[in-house]
Amino acid sequence: RVRPPAPGDHRRHRRRAGHGERHGRRRGQRDPRRHPGQLDQRDRVALLNRVLIIDPQQPDALTVLTRHLYSALLFEARSAHQVPTKDPALGIVVDEFYWNIYAQGLRMDLSNGMEMGGLSQPTPADLLYRLIPALQTLATIRPEQLDNRFRLGVAYRWNNDQIPMVETFEALVKDIPDSRRTPKAEALLQLAWSRINKVSWNRILHDPETPRAYANAEASLAQAELPLDKFLAEYAMAYTMIFLPNYGDKEKMLHHLTEAKRWFDEVPGKSDAVWRYFLHTGLLKAVLDADPLFAPILATAPQS
């Protein structure tokens, strides 16, 4: 039994709704990360579960349930990182970024369910374990709905399912034509992050996935049209270089971070707190602190 938030047009990723529109909420819609009353959540999910007992492939019930669960995971991320955001689309990016990084390291919250931990409330792992099979079913019965396939690939990444987290986005990159630039950029970016997470977890020297991740992020930048997408692509290229021998070309890493900051400054709702959160992330911050070359970029995100 889980307690995800009430449905809304959860549509993450700022661009996936409507098969290519930004996957965040549009004007006038409720913030998908909002966490309403607990009793209401349980009642809604109980109803959805009863429907799915009768028909496990009921698409509408599966759609509402998966949006519940995914939104609940974003809420858990927001509660953990506590970085304030003014724009819902940027807020969802920060929430997902939290789990991307967390999934590379500790993983406790994404691995231990409430029974294993002896807890009285569901954990993010419980939400994730319920989300994945529901999304798998949706992706099978409604493969034309890109929203579900994007969420499934991200859920695989957070669960450290290394083969499907890459293959899901490889298929999306193949299926989305170049003429649909925004969803294509998103698919390439998500493919890059799946490869990054794989490399970060495995820690194999000269892992061929590292240059592939960089190439995916570079291709995402070429397709990107919005400042937020361009910021994320430049940042992903810089982050990928952490895993190159000697961090690759440090001047190049600095260039990517500088460009990331330039595009970030054009993002609606941007703030010093959000930029600092991206720049001060564990592995990246360690690399930047170790070399005075990066002093200029660190100066753009002073400690609060």
Solvent accessible surface area in square Angstrom, and as a share of the most:
residue,aa,sasa,rsa
1,R,238,0.87
2,V,12,0.07
3,R,45,0.16
4,P,0,0.00
5,P,0,0.00
6,A,11,0.09
7,P,32,0.20
8,G,26,0.25
9,D,30,0.16
10,H,1,0.00
11,R,46,0.17
12,R,6,0.02
13,H,1,0.00
14,R,1,0.00
15,R,1,0.00
16,R,1,0.00
17,A,1,0.00
18,G,51,0.49
19,H,69,0.31
20,G,13,0.13
21,E,98,0.44
22,R,63,0.23
23,H,0,0.00
24,G,5,0.05
25,R,80,0.29
26,R,112,0.41
27,R,240,0.88
28,G,85,0.82
29,Q,53,0.24
30,R,107,0.39
31,D,33,0.17
32,P,8,0.05
33,R,9,0.03
34,R,138,0.51
35,H,48,0.22
36,P,35,0.22
37,G,47,0.45
38,Q,86,0.38
39,L,134,0.67
40,D,57,0.30
41,Q,0,0.00
42,R,79,0.29
43,D,81,0.42
44,R,96,0.35
45,V,4,0.02
46,A,40,0.31
47,L,99,0.49
48,L,19,0.09
49,N,41,0.21
50,R,134,0.49
51,V,49,0.28
52,L,14,0.07
53,I,139,0.71
54,I,151,0.77
55,D,61,0.32
56,P,89,0.56
57,Q,104,0.46
58,Q,52,0.23
59,P,31,0.20
60,D,86,0.44
61,A,7,0.05
62,L,5,0.02
63,T,20,0.12
64,V,48,0.28
65,L,0,0.00
66,T,0,0.00
67,R,44,0.16
68,H,0,0.00
69,L,0,0.00
70,Y,0,0.00
71,S,4,0.02
72,A,3,0.03
73,L,0,0.00
74,L,0,0.00
75,F,54,0.22
76,E,42,0.19
77,A,0,0.00
78,R,70,0.25
79,S,54,0.35
80,A,57,0.44
81,H,23,0.10
82,Q,143,0.64
83,V,18,0.10
84,P,97,0.61
85,T,30,0.18
86,K,166,0.70
87,D,36,0.18
88,P,20,0.13
89,A,22,0.17
90,L,0,0.00
91,G,0,0.00
92,I,0,0.00
93,V,8,0.05
94,V,0,0.00
95,D,0,0.00
96,E,7,0.03
97,F,9,0.04
98,Y,35,0.13
99,W,3,0.01
100,N,9,0.05
101,I,39,0.20
102,Y,30,0.12
103,A,3,0.02
104,Q,14,0.06
105,G,43,0.42
106,L,139,0.69
107,R,21,0.08
108,M,112,0.50
109,D,64,0.33
110,L,0,0.00
111,S,42,0.27
112,N,40,0.21
113,G,11,0.10
114,M,48,0.21
115,E,162,0.73
116,M,145,0.65
117,G,41,0.39
118,G,69,0.67
119,L,98,0.49
120,S,95,0.61
121,Q,71,0.31
122,P,15,0.10
123,T,13,0.08
124,P,15,0.10
125,A,0,0.00
126,D,30,0.15
127,L,7,0.04
128,L,0,0.00
129,Y,99,0.38
130,R,74,0.27
131,L,0,0.00
132,I,14,0.07
133,P,61,0.39
134,A,3,0.02
135,L,0,0.00
136,Q,74,0.33
137,T,35,0.20
138,L,0,0.00
139,A,21,0.16
140,T,102,0.59
141,I,56,0.28
142,R,70,0.25
143,P,68,0.43
144,E,108,0.48
145,Q,49,0.22
146,L,12,0.06
147,D,11,0.06
148,N,4,0.02
149,R,34,0.13
150,F,1,0.00
151,R,1,0.00
152,L,13,0.07
153,G,0,0.00
154,V,1,0.00
155,A,0,0.00
156,Y,20,0.08
157,R,3,0.01
158,W,0,0.00
159,N,37,0.19
160,N,34,0.17
161,D,42,0.22
162,Q,37,0.16
163,I,118,0.60
164,P,42,0.26
165,M,0,0.00
166,V,11,0.06
167,E,96,0.43
168,T,22,0.13
169,F,0,0.00
170,E,71,0.32
171,A,42,0.33
172,L,0,0.00
173,V,28,0.16
174,K,176,0.75
175,D,81,0.42
176,I,2,0.01
177,P,66,0.41
178,D,89,0.46
179,S,98,0.63
180,R,81,0.29
181,R,100,0.36
182,T,19,0.11
183,P,6,0.04
184,K,22,0.10
185,A,2,0.01
186,E,1,0.01
187,A,0,0.00
188,L,14,0.07
189,L,6,0.03
190,Q,7,0.03
191,L,6,0.03
192,A,0,0.00
193,W,11,0.04
194,S,0,0.00
195,R,20,0.07
196,I,2,0.01
197,N,4,0.02
198,K,47,0.20
199,V,6,0.03
200,S,1,0.01
201,W,109,0.38
202,N,51,0.26
203,R,150,0.55
204,I,104,0.53
205,L,138,0.68
206,H,122,0.54
207,D,11,0.06
208,P,73,0.46
209,E,11,0.05
210,T,4,0.02
211,P,76,0.48
212,R,120,0.44
213,A,0,0.00
214,Y,32,0.12
215,A,52,0.40
216,N,21,0.11
217,A,0,0.00
218,E,91,0.41
219,A,39,0.31
220,S,2,0.01
221,L,46,0.23
222,A,75,0.58
223,Q,33,0.15
224,A,4,0.03
225,E,89,0.40
226,L,64,0.32
227,P,34,0.22
228,L,9,0.05
229,D,5,0.03
230,K,41,0.17
231,F,0,0.00
232,L,14,0.07
233,A,0,0.00
234,E,9,0.04
235,Y,2,0.01
236,A,0,0.00
237,M,3,0.01
238,A,0,0.00
239,Y,1,0.00
240,T,1,0.01
241,M,4,0.02
242,I,15,0.08
243,F,38,0.16
244,L,48,0.24
245,P,60,0.38
246,N,130,0.66
247,Y,76,0.29
248,G,33,0.32
249,D,77,0.40
250,K,61,0.26
251,E,108,0.48
252,K,89,0.38
253,M,0,0.00
254,L,28,0.14
255,H,101,0.45
256,H,12,0.05
257,L,0,0.00
258,T,68,0.39
259,E,33,0.15
260,A,0,0.00
261,K,40,0.17
262,R,117,0.43
263,W,42,0.15
264,F,2,0.01
265,D,64,0.33
266,E,96,0.43
267,V,4,0.02
268,P,89,0.56
269,G,26,0.25
270,K,89,0.38
271,S,26,0.17
272,D,103,0.54
273,A,29,0.23
274,V,0,0.00
275,W,2,0.01
276,R,43,0.16
277,Y,54,0.21
278,F,1,0.01
279,L,0,0.00
280,H,41,0.18
281,T,13,0.07
282,G,55,0.52
283,L,63,0.31
284,L,0,0.00
285,K,40,0.17
286,A,64,0.49
287,V,9,0.05
288,L,0,0.00
289,D,82,0.43
290,A,84,0.65
291,D,31,0.16
292,P,117,0.74
293,L,54,0.27
294,F,0,0.00
295,A,55,0.43
296,P,86,0.54
297,I,6,0.03
298,L,35,0.18
299,A,74,0.57
300,T,53,0.31
301,A,2,0.02
302,P,83,0.52
303,Q,133,0.59
304,S,130,0.84
